[in-house]
Amino acid sequence: MSSITIITPTYNRADLLPRLYESLLKQTVMDFEWLVIDDGSSDGTGELIQNYIQEKRLPMHYEKQPNAGKHTALNRGIAQIESELTFIVDSDDYLTPDAVEIILSYHNRYRNTDNLCGYSFLRCHQDGRVNTAYFPEDEKIDTYLSVRINGNIGGDKAEVFYTDILKQYPFPVFEGEKYMPEDVVWMRMSGPYQMLHVNKSTYICDYLEGGLTTTGRRMKIHSPNGMMLRSQVYLDNPETCFKVKVKMMLLYNIYGRFAGRSAGKLLAGVKQKFLWLICYLPSLLLYFDWNKKYK
């Protein structure tokens, strides 16, 4: 059994998956397998991946499900992973040649650290620029909330998780909604568990037209219950800084409106009543603006 499973949820990315596949073939350490969960593609993704499997150049597994969103594809894949580590890699991105080697080198050093749930590495753009920012302290062990959120380190990073811990935190699913932010899970793990934050790039990101990042707000508006839950996870954590709580309260009210909740129900759903009252009017104005622009 391999040490790492690289899981790739994908939807209509047959034109880009070859780039990821080639990056996997170029790894300096091949102690991994590739699990592709197809979220209802109609562009020949299945035939492409079956061809790769027949080549037998690396251990692979492929499954297809009806289109239900990235988070459901991740739940399906993570539930069957048996390797010690799980690395989520999107279908429109690819890895540096030494990615697996870097991950395993740090894992060998830190694997016996108490309350560690995984490792956070850097993502870079194709021109070598680090996505958003470096970590302020290399090899710092702390929670996702402390380093990334309260530390104002925005942007996506390359997270590798201990599989047995990740399985304890499946992505919530709301019927009819196809989007669930990954940080809902990262935040739920933050506190009980910490991560090692490493200033080394393992991942090349390419934010393309039609991807979740570029279509974000419209996708979120059509998944309002998931977005409300995300806000509540931040609001309910006592370690979340005040600035972030204000932002999350605004979003909680905005997406609550998109979910059809009344003001009374929204107020009843949070503990911070005074903060809710302060944010109510600004969130209402933003709701009307977003409804006009995106709905």
ROBALUM-94920 format. One record per residue: x, y, z of N, C-alpha, C in turn; residue in three letters; residue number from 1. Coordinates in steps of 0.2 Angstrom, whole numbers, plus 2048, in hexadecimal, padded with zeros to 3 digits. Layout:
BEGIN
NODE;X;Y;Z;X;Y;Z;X;Y;Z;ALA;NUM
...
//
This chain:
BEGIN
NODE;804;7FA;800;800;800;800;804;806;800;MET;1
NODE;803;80B;7FC;806;811;7FC;806;816;802;SER;2
NODE;80A;81A;803;80A;81F;809;805;824;808;SER;3
NODE;804;826;802;800;82C;800;7FB;82A;7FB;ILE;4
NODE;7F5;82C;7FC;7F0;82C;7F6;7EF;834;7F4;THR;5
NODE;7F0;835;7EE;7EE;83B;7EB;7E7;83B;7E8;ILE;6
NODE;7E2;83E;7EB;7DB;83E;7E9;7DA;844;7E5;ILE;7
NODE;7D7;843;7DF;7D5;848;7DA;7CD;848;7D9;THR;8
NODE;7C9;84C;7DB;7C3;84D;7D9;7C3;851;7D3;PRO;9
NODE;7BF;84F;7CE;7BF;852;7C7;7B8;852;7C4;THR;10
NODE;7B7;858;7C0;7B1;859;7BC;7B3;85C;7B6;TYR;11
NODE;7B2;858;7B0;7B3;85B;7A9;7BA;85E;7A9;ASN;12
NODE;7C0;85B;7AB;7C6;85D;7AA;7CB;858;7A6;ARG;13
NODE;7C8;855;7A1;7CC;850;79D;7D2;854;79A;ALA;14
NODE;7D1;85A;798;7D6;85E;795;7DC;860;799;ASP;15
NODE;7DB;860;7A0;7E0;862;7A5;7E3;85C;7A9;LEU;16
NODE;7DF;857;7A9;7E2;851;7AD;7E8;84E;7AB;LEU;17
NODE;7EA;84E;7A4;7F0;84C;7A2;7F6;84F;7A5;PRO;18
NODE;7F6;856;7A6;7FB;85A;7A9;7FC;857;7B0;ARG;19
NODE;7F7;856;7B4;7F8;853;7BB;7FB;84C;7BB;LEU;20
NODE;7F8;848;7B6;7FB;841;7B5;802;841;7B4;TYR;21
NODE;805;846;7AF;80C;846;7AE;810;848;7B4;GLU;22
NODE;80D;84D;7B8;811;84F;7BE;811;849;7C3;SER;23
NODE;80D;845;7C3;80D;83F;7C7;812;83A;7C5;LEU;24
NODE;813;839;7BE;817;834;7BB;81F;837;7BD;LEU;25
NODE;81F;83D;7BE;826;840;7BE;828;841;7C6;LYS;26
NODE;824;83E;7CA;826;83F;7D1;82D;83B;7D3;GLN;27
NODE;831;83E;7D7;837;83B;7D9;837;835;7DE;THR;28
NODE;831;835;7E1;82F;82F;7E5;828;82D;7E3;VAL;29
NODE;827;827;7E2;821;824;7DF;81D;820;7E4;MET;30
NODE;81E;822;7EB;81A;81E;7F0;813;822;7F1;ASP;31
NODE;80F;821;7EC;808;824;7EC;804;820;7E7;PHE;32
NODE;7FD;821;7E8;7F8;81F;7E3;7F4;825;7E1;GLU;33
NODE;7F1;825;7DC;7EC;82A;7D9;7E5;828;7D9;TRP;34
NODE;7E1;82B;7DD;7DA;82A;7DD;7D6;82F;7DA;LEU;35
NODE;7D2;82E;7D4;7CF;833;7D1;7C7;832;7D2;VAL;36
NODE;7C4;836;7D4;7BC;836;7D5;7B9;83B;7D0;ILE;37
NODE;7B6;838;7CB;7B3;83C;7C6;7AC;83E;7C8;ASP;38
NODE;7AA;845;7C9;7A4;847;7CB;79F;848;7C5;ASP;39
NODE;79E;843;7C1;799;844;7BC;79B;847;7B6;GLY;40
NODE;7A2;846;7B4;7A4;849;7AE;7A1;846;7A8;SER;41
NODE;7A1;84B;7A2;79E;849;79C;7A3;84A;796;SER;42
NODE;7A9;84B;798;7AE;84D;793;7B3;847;791;ASP;43
NODE;7B2;841;793;7B7;83C;791;7BC;83B;797;GLY;44
NODE;7BB;83E;79D;7BF;83D;7A2;7C0;835;7A4;THR;45
NODE;7BB;831;7A4;7BB;82A;7A6;7BF;826;7A1;GLY;46
NODE;7BF;828;79A;7C3;824;795;7CA;826;796;GLU;47
NODE;7CB;82C;798;7D2;82F;799;7D6;82B;79E;LEU;48
NODE;7D2;82B;7A4;7D5;828;7AA;7D6;820;7A9;ILE;49
NODE;7D1;81D;7A6;7D2;816;7A5;7D8;814;7A0;GLN;50
NODE;7D9;819;79C;7DF;818;798;7E6;818;79C;ASN;51
NODE;7E5;81D;7A1;7EB;81D;7A5;7EC;817;7AA;TYR;52
NODE;7E6;815;7AC;7E6;80F;7B0;7E9;809;7AC;ILE;53
NODE;7E8;808;7A6;7EA;803;7A2;7F2;803;7A0;GLN;54
NODE;7F4;80A;7A0;7FB;80B;79F;7FF;808;7A5;GLU;55
NODE;7FC;807;7AB;800;804;7B1;806;808;7B3;LYS;56
NODE;806;80E;7B2;80D;812;7B4;80D;814;7BB;ARG;57
NODE;807;814;7BE;806;816;7C5;800;813;7C8;LEU;58
NODE;800;811;7CE;7F9;80E;7D1;7F4;813;7D1;PRO;59
NODE;7EE;811;7CE;7E8;816;7CD;7E2;813;7CF;MET;60
NODE;7DD;817;7D1;7D6;814;7D1;7D1;81A;7CF;HIS;61
NODE;7CC;818;7CC;7C7;81D;7C9;7C0;81B;7CB;TYR;62
NODE;7BC;820;7CD;7B5;81F;7CE;7B1;825;7CB;GLU;63
NODE;7AB;824;7C9;7A7;829;7C7;7A0;829;7CB;LYS;64
NODE;79E;82F;7CC;798;830;7D0;794;835;7CC;GLN;65
NODE;78D;836;7CD;789;83B;7CA;78C;842;7CD;PRO;66
NODE;78B;847;7C9;78D;84E;7CB;78A;850;7D1;ASN;67
NODE;78E;851;7D7;78B;853;7DD;790;858;7E1;ALA;68
NODE;795;859;7DE;79A;85E;7E1;7A0;85B;7E3;GLY;69
NODE;7A6;85F;7E3;7AC;85D;7E5;7AC;85A;7EC;LYS;70
NODE;7A9;85D;7F1;7A9;85A;7F8;7A6;853;7F8;HIS;71
NODE;7A1;851;7F4;79E;84B;7F5;7A3;846;7F1;THR;72
NODE;7A7;848;7EC;7AC;844;7E9;7B1;842;7EE;ALA;73
NODE;7B3;847;7F2;7B9;846;7F7;7B6;841;7FC;LEU;74
NODE;7B0;842;7FF;7AD;83E;804;7AE;836;801;ASN;75
NODE;7AC;835;7FB;7AC;82F;7F8;7B3;82C;7F8;ARG;76
NODE;7B7;830;7F6;7BE;82E;7F5;7C2;82C;7FB;GLY;77
NODE;7C1;831;800;7C5;831;806;7C2;82B;80A;ILE;78
NODE;7BC;829;80A;7B9;823;80D;7BD;81D;80C;ALA;79
NODE;7C0;81C;806;7C3;816;804;7CA;816;804;GLN;80
NODE;7CD;81C;805;7D5;81C;805;7D8;818;80B;ILE;81
NODE;7DD;814;80A;7E0;810;80F;7E7;813;811;GLU;82
NODE;7EA;817;80D;7F1;81A;80E;7F1;81E;814;SER;83
NODE;7F7;81F;817;7F8;823;81D;7F6;82A;81C;GLU;84
NODE;7F8;82D;816;7F7;834;814;7F2;835;80E;LEU;85
NODE;7EF;83A;80E;7EA;83C;809;7EC;843;806;THR;86
NODE;7ED;844;800;7EF;84A;7FD;7E9;84C;7F8;PHE;87
NODE;7E6;851;7F9;7E1;854;7F4;7E4;858;7EF;ILE;88
NODE;7E3;856;7E9;7E6;85A;7E3;7E1;85B;7DE;VAL;89
NODE;7DF;861;7DC;7DA;863;7D7;7DC;861;7D0;ASP;90
NODE;7D7;860;7CC;7D8;85D;7C5;7DB;862;7C1;SER;91
NODE;7DB;869;7C3;7DE;86E;7BE;7E4;870;7C1;ASP;92
NODE;7E7;86D;7C6;7EE;86E;7C8;7F3;869;7C7;ASP;93
NODE;7F9;869;7CA;7FE;864;7C9;803;865;7CE;TYR;94
NODE;807;860;7CF;80C;85F;7D4;813;861;7D2;LEU;95
NODE;817;863;7D6;81F;864;7D5;822;85D;7D5;THR;96
NODE;827;85C;7D1;82A;855;7D1;82C;852;7D7;PRO;97
NODE;82D;856;7DC;830;854;7E3;82A;854;7E8;ASP;98
NODE;824;855;7E6;81F;856;7EB;81E;850;7F0;ALA;99
NODE;81E;84A;7ED;81D;844;7F1;823;843;7F6;VAL;100
NODE;829;844;7F3;82F;844;7F7;82F;848;7FD;GLU;101
NODE;82D;84F;7FB;82D;854;801;828;852;806;ILE;102
NODE;822;850;804;81D;84E;809;81F;848;80E;ILE;103
NODE;822;843;80B;824;83D;80F;82A;83F;813;LEU;104
NODE;82F;843;811;834;845;815;832;849;81B;SER;105
NODE;82D;84D;81B;82B;850;821;826;84C;825;TYR;106
NODE;823;847;822;81F;842;825;823;83E;82A;HIS;107
NODE;829;83C;827;82D;837;82A;830;83B;831;ASN;108
NODE;831;842;830;834;845;836;82E;847;83B;ARG;109
NODE;828;848;839;823;84A;83E;81D;846;83F;TYR;110
NODE;81E;840;83D;818;83B;83D;816;839;844;ARG;111
NODE;81A;83A;849;819;838;850;817;83E;854;ASN;112
NODE;816;844;851;814;84A;855;80D;849;857;THR;113
NODE;80C;84B;85D;805;84A;860;800;84F;85D;ASP;114
NODE;7FA;84D;85C;7F4;851;85A;7F6;854;853;ASN;115
NODE;7FA;851;84F;7FB;854;848;7F6;850;843;LEU;116
NODE;7F3;854;83F;7EE;851;83A;7F1;851;833;CYS;117
NODE;7F6;855;832;7F9;855;82B;7FE;85B;82A;GLY;118
NODE;7FF;85C;824;804;861;822;802;866;81D;TYR;119
NODE;804;86C;81D;802;871;819;808;874;815;SER;120
NODE;808;873;80E;80D;875;80A;80B;87B;806;PHE;121
NODE;80F;87E;802;80E;884;7FE;80B;882;7F7;LEU;122
NODE;807;886;7F4;805;885;7ED;808;88B;7EA;ARG;123
NODE;80B;88A;7E4;80D;88F;7E0;80A;890;7D9;CYS;124
NODE;80A;896;7D6;808;896;7CF;80D;894;7CA;HIS;125
NODE;80B;894;7C4;810;891;7BF;816;895;7BE;GLN;126
NODE;816;89B;7C0;81C;89F;7BF;820;89F;7C6;ASP;127
NODE;81E;89B;7CA;822;89A;7D0;820;89E;7D6;GLY;128
NODE;81C;8A3;7D5;819;8A7;7DB;815;8A3;7E0;ARG;129
NODE;817;8A4;7E6;813;8A0;7EB;80C;8A3;7EB;VAL;130
NODE;807;89E;7EC;800;8A0;7EC;7FE;8A4;7F3;ASN;131
NODE;7FD;8AB;7F2;7FC;8AF;7F7;801;8B1;7FC;THR;132
NODE;804;8AC;800;809;8AE;805;80D;8A7;807;ALA;133
NODE;813;8A8;80A;816;8A3;80E;814;8A3;815;TYR;134
NODE;815;89E;818;813;89E;81F;818;8A2;823;PHE;135
NODE;816;8A6;828;81B;8AA;82C;821;8A6;82F;PRO;136
NODE;820;8A0;831;825;89C;834;825;895;831;GLU;137
NODE;82A;893;82E;82B;88C;82B;82B;887;830;ASP;138
NODE;827;882;82F;827;87C;833;823;87D;83A;GLU;139
NODE;81F;882;83A;81B;883;840;815;87E;840;LYS;140
NODE;815;87C;846;80F;877;848;80A;87B;84C;ILE;141
NODE;804;87C;849;7FF;880;84C;7F8;87E;848;ASP;142
NODE;7F3;881;84A;7EC;87F;847;7EB;883;841;THR;143
NODE;7E7;880;83D;7E5;884;837;7E2;88B;838;TYR;144
NODE;7DE;88B;83D;7DB;891;83F;7E1;896;841;LEU;145
NODE;7E5;894;845;7EA;899;848;7EF;89C;842;SER;146
NODE;7F1;897;83E;7F6;899;839;7F3;89C;833;VAL;147
NODE;7EE;899;830;7EB;89B;82A;7E6;8A1;82B;ARG;148
NODE;7E1;8A0;82F;7DC;8A4;830;7DD;8AA;834;ILE;149
NODE;7DF;8A9;83A;7E1;8AF;83F;7E7;8B2;83C;ASN;150
NODE;7EC;8AE;839;7F2;8B1;837;7F1;8B4;830;GLY;151
NODE;7EB;8B4;82D;7EA;8B8;827;7EE;8B5;821;ASN;152
NODE;7EF;8AF;821;7F3;8AC;81B;7ED;8A9;817;ILE;153
NODE;7EB;8AD;812;7E6;8AB;80D;7E8;8A6;808;GLY;154
NODE;7E4;8A5;803;7E6;8A0;7FD;7E6;899;7FF;GLY;155
NODE;7E6;895;7FA;7E6;88E;7FB;7ED;88B;7FC;ASP;156
NODE;7EE;886;800;7F4;883;801;7F3;87C;7FF;LYS;157
NODE;7F9;878;800;7F9;871;7FE;7F9;86D;804;ALA;158
NODE;7F3;86A;806;7F2;867;80D;7F2;85F;80B;GLU;159
NODE;7F6;85C;810;7F6;855;810;7F4;852;817;VAL;160
NODE;7EF;84E;817;7EC;84C;81E;7EE;845;81F;PHE;161
NODE;7EE;843;826;7EE;83D;828;7E7;83A;827;TYR;162
NODE;7E7;834;823;7E0;832;820;7DB;830;826;THR;163
NODE;7DE;82D;82B;7DA;82A;830;7D6;830;834;ASP;164
NODE;7D9;836;834;7D6;83C;837;7D2;83F;832;ILE;165
NODE;7D4;840;82C;7CF;843;827;7C9;83F;826;LEU;166
NODE;7C9;839;827;7C3;835;827;7BE;836;82C;LYS;167
NODE;7C0;839;832;7BC;83B;837;7B8;841;836;GLN;168
NODE;7BA;845;831;7B7;84B;82F;7B4;84C;828;TYR;169
NODE;7AF;848;826;7AC;848;820;7A9;84F;81E;PRO;170
NODE;7A9;851;818;7A6;857;816;79F;857;816;PHE;171
NODE;79C;85C;81A;794;85C;81A;791;85C;813;PRO;172
NODE;78B;859;813;788;859;80C;781;85C;80D;VAL;173
NODE;77F;861;809;778;863;809;775;861;803;PHE;174
NODE;76F;85E;803;76B;85C;7FD;76A;862;7F8;GLU;175
NODE;76C;861;7F2;76B;866;7ED;771;86B;7EC;GLY;176
NODE;776;86B;7F1;77B;86F;7F1;782;86C;7EE;GLU;177
NODE;785;86F;7EA;78B;86C;7E7;792;86F;7E9;LYS;178
NODE;792;873;7EE;798;876;7F0;798;876;7F8;TYR;179
NODE;79E;874;7FA;79F;875;802;7A7;877;802;MET;180
NODE;7A8;87C;805;7AF;87F;806;7B3;87A;80A;PRO;181
NODE;7B9;878;808;7BD;874;80C;7BF;876;813;GLU;182
NODE;7BF;87D;814;7C2;87F;81A;7BC;87D;820;ASP;183
NODE;7B6;87B;81E;7B2;879;823;7B5;873;827;VAL;184
NODE;7B8;86E;823;7BB;869;826;7C2;86B;829;VAL;185
NODE;7C6;86F;826;7CC;871;829;7CB;874;830;TRP;186
NODE;7C6;878;830;7C4;87C;836;7C2;877;83C;MET;187
NODE;7BE;872;83A;7BC;86D;83F;7C2;869;842;ARG;188
NODE;7C7;868;83E;7CD;865;840;7D1;869;844;MET;189
NODE;7D0;870;843;7D5;875;846;7D3;875;84E;SER;190
NODE;7D7;874;852;7D6;874;859;7D7;86D;85C;GLY;191
NODE;7D3;868;85A;7D5;861;85C;7DC;85F;859;PRO;192
NODE;7DE;862;853;7E4;860;850;7E7;866;84D;TYR;193
NODE;7EE;865;84C;7F2;86B;849;7F5;868;843;GLN;194
NODE;7F8;86D;83F;7FC;86B;839;803;86E;839;MET;195
NODE;807;86A;835;80E;86D;834;80E;871;82E;LEU;196
NODE;810;877;82E;810;87C;829;817;87D;826;HIS;197
NODE;818;87B;81F;81E;87B;81C;81F;880;816;VAL;198
NODE;824;884;816;825;888;811;829;885;80B;ASN;199
NODE;826;880;808;828;87C;802;822;87B;7FE;LYS;200
NODE;823;87C;7F7;81E;87B;7F2;81E;874;7F0;SER;201
NODE;818;871;7F0;817;86B;7ED;812;86B;7E7;THR;202
NODE;80F;870;7E6;808;870;7E2;808;877;7DE;TYR;203
NODE;807;876;7D8;806;87B;7D3;7FF;87C;7D1;ILE;204
NODE;7FC;882;7D3;7F5;884;7D2;7F4;888;7CC;CYS;205
NODE;7EE;887;7C9;7EC;88A;7C3;7E5;88B;7C3;ASP;206
NODE;7E3;891;7C5;7DC;893;7C6;7D9;895;7BF;TYR;207
NODE;7D5;890;7BD;7D2;890;7B6;7CB;893;7B6;LEU;208
NODE;7C9;895;7B0;7C2;897;7AF;7BE;891;7B0;GLU;209
NODE;7B8;892;7B4;7B4;88C;7B5;7B6;888;7BB;GLY;210
NODE;7BB;889;7BE;7BD;885;7C4;7B9;888;7CA;GLY;211
NODE;7BA;884;7CF;7B6;887;7D5;7B8;88D;7D8;LEU;212
NODE;7BF;88F;7D7;7C1;895;7DA;7BF;89B;7D6;THR;213
NODE;7BE;89A;7CF;7BC;8A0;7CB;7B5;8A1;7CB;THR;214
NODE;7B1;89C;7CC;7AA;89C;7CC;7A7;89C;7D3;THR;215
NODE;7AB;89E;7D8;7AA;89E;7DF;7A3;8A0;7E1;GLY;216
NODE;7A2;8A7;7E1;79D;8AA;7E4;796;8A7;7E2;ARG;217
NODE;795;8A6;7DB;78F;8A4;7D8;78E;89D;7DB;ARG;218
NODE;793;899;7DB;792;892;7DE;790;892;7E5;MET;219
NODE;793;896;7E9;792;897;7F0;78A;899;7F1;LYS;220
NODE;788;89E;7ED;781;8A0;7EE;77C;89A;7ED;ILE;221
NODE;77E;896;7E9;77A;890;7E7;77B;88A;7EC;HIS;222
NODE;77F;88B;7F1;780;886;7F6;780;88A;7FD;SER;223
NODE;77B;88D;7FF;77B;892;804;77B;88E;80B;PRO;224
NODE;778;888;80C;778;885;812;77F;883;814;ASN;225
NODE;783;881;80F;78A;87F;810;78E;885;812;GLY;226
NODE;78D;88B;80F;790;891;811;78E;894;818;MET;227
NODE;788;893;819;786;895;820;78A;890;825;MET;228
NODE;78A;88A;824;78E;885;829;795;888;829;LEU;229
NODE;798;889;824;79F;88C;824;7A0;892;829;ARG;230
NODE;79B;896;828;79C;89C;82D;79B;89A;834;SER;231
NODE;796;896;835;795;894;83C;79B;890;83F;GLN;232
NODE;79E;88C;83B;7A4;889;83E;7A9;88E;840;VAL;233
NODE;7AA;893;83C;7AF;898;83E;7AC;89C;844;TYR;234
NODE;7A6;89E;844;7A3;8A2;84A;7A3;89E;850;LEU;235
NODE;7A2;897;850;7A2;893;856;7A9;891;859;ASP;236
NODE;7AE;893;855;7B5;891;858;7B7;897;85C;ASN;237
NODE;7B8;897;863;7BA;89C;867;7C1;89F;865;PRO;238
NODE;7C5;89C;861;7CB;89E;860;7CB;8A3;859;GLU;239
NODE;7C6;8A3;856;7C5;8A7;850;7C6;8AE;852;THR;240
NODE;7CA;8B2;84E;7CB;8B9;850;7C5;8BD;84E;CYS;241
NODE;7C4;8C3;851;7BE;8C7;850;7BD;8C9;849;PHE;242
NODE;7C2;8CB;846;7C2;8CD;83F;7BF;8C8;83A;LYS;243
NODE;7C1;8C2;83B;7BE;8BC;837;7B7;8BB;839;VAL;244
NODE;7B5;8BB;840;7AE;8BA;842;7AA;8BF;83F;LYS;245
NODE;7AC;8C6;83E;7A8;8CB;83B;7A6;8C9;834;VAL;246
NODE;7AB;8C7;830;7AB;8C4;829;7A6;8BF;829;LYS;247
NODE;7A7;8BA;82D;7A3;8B4;82D;79B;8B5;82F;MET;248
NODE;79A;8BA;834;793;8BC;835;790;8BF;82F;MET;249
NODE;793;8C3;82C;791;8C6;826;78F;8C1;821;LEU;250
NODE;793;8BC;820;792;8B7;81B;78C;8B2;81D;LEU;251
NODE;78C;8B1;824;787;8AD;827;780;8B0;825;TYR;252
NODE;77F;8B6;826;779;8BA;824;777;8BA;81D;ASN;253
NODE;77C;8BB;819;77B;8BB;812;779;8B5;80F;ILE;254
NODE;77D;8AF;810;77B;8A9;80E;775;8A6;811;TYR;255
NODE;773;8A8;817;76D;8A6;81A;767;8A9;817;GLY;256
NODE;768;8AF;814;763;8B2;810;762;8AE;80A;ARG;257
NODE;767;8AC;806;767;8A8;800;764;8A2;802;PHE;258
NODE;764;89F;808;761;899;80A;75A;899;80C;ALA;259
NODE;758;8A0;80C;751;8A1;80E;74F;8A1;815;GLY;260
NODE;754;8A2;819;753;8A3;820;751;8AA;822;ARG;261
NODE;74C;8AA;827;74A;8B1;829;74F;8B4;82E;SER;262
NODE;74E;8BA;82F;753;8BD;834;753;8BA;83B;ALA;263
NODE;74D;8B8;83D;74C;8B5;844;750;8AE;844;GLY;264
NODE;74F;8AA;83F;753;8A4;83F;75A;8A5;83F;LYS;265
NODE;75C;8AA;83B;764;8AB;83A;766;8AD;841;LEU;266
NODE;763;8B2;845;765;8B4;84B;765;8AE;850;LEU;267
NODE;760;8AA;850;760;8A4;854;765;89F;853;ALA;268
NODE;768;89F;84D;76D;89A;84B;774;89C;84D;GLY;269
NODE;775;8A2;851;77C;8A4;853;77C;8A5;85A;VAL;270
NODE;782;8A5;85D;783;8A6;864;785;8AE;865;LYS;271
NODE;788;8B1;860;78A;8B8;861;785;8BD;85F;GLN;272
NODE;780;8BE;863;77A;8C2;861;77C;8C9;860;LYS;273
NODE;780;8CC;864;781;8D3;862;785;8D4;85C;PHE;274
NODE;78A;8CF;85A;78D;8D0;854;789;8CF;84E;LEU;275
NODE;784;8CA;84F;77F;8C9;84A;77B;8D0;848;TRP;276
NODE;779;8D3;84E;775;8D9;84D;779;8DF;849;LEU;277
NODE;780;8DF;84B;784;8E4;848;785;8E3;840;ILE;278
NODE;785;8DC;83F;787;8DA;838;780;8DA;833;CYS;279
NODE;77B;8DA;837;774;8D8;833;773;8DD;82D;TYR;280
NODE;773;8E4;82E;772;8E9;829;777;8E8;823;LEU;281
NODE;77E;8E8;825;782;8E8;81F;782;8E1;81B;PRO;282
NODE;780;8DC;81F;77F;8D6;81B;779;8D6;817;SER;283
NODE;774;8D9;819;76E;8DA;815;76F;8DE;80E;LEU;284
NODE;773;8E3;80F;775;8E7;809;779;8E3;804;LEU;285
NODE;77E;8DF;807;782;8DB;803;77E;8D5;7FF;LEU;286
NODE;779;8D2;803;775;8CD;800;771;8D0;7FA;TYR;287
NODE;76E;8D6;7FB;76B;8D9;7F5;76F;8DA;7EF;PHE;288
NODE;775;8DC;7F0;77A;8DD;7EB;77C;8D7;7E8;ASP;289
NODE;77E;8D2;7EC;780;8CB;7E9;77A;8C8;7E5;TRP;290
NODE;774;8C9;7E8;76E;8C6;7E4;76D;8C9;7DE;ASN;291
NODE;76F;8CF;7DD;76E;8D2;7D7;773;8D0;7D2;LYS;292
NODE;77A;8D0;7D4;77F;8CE;7D0;780;8C7;7CE;LYS;293
NODE;77E;8C2;7D3;780;8BB;7D2;77B;8B6;7D1;TYR;294
NODE;775;8B8;7D4;770;8B3;7D4;76C;8B2;7CE;LYS;295
//
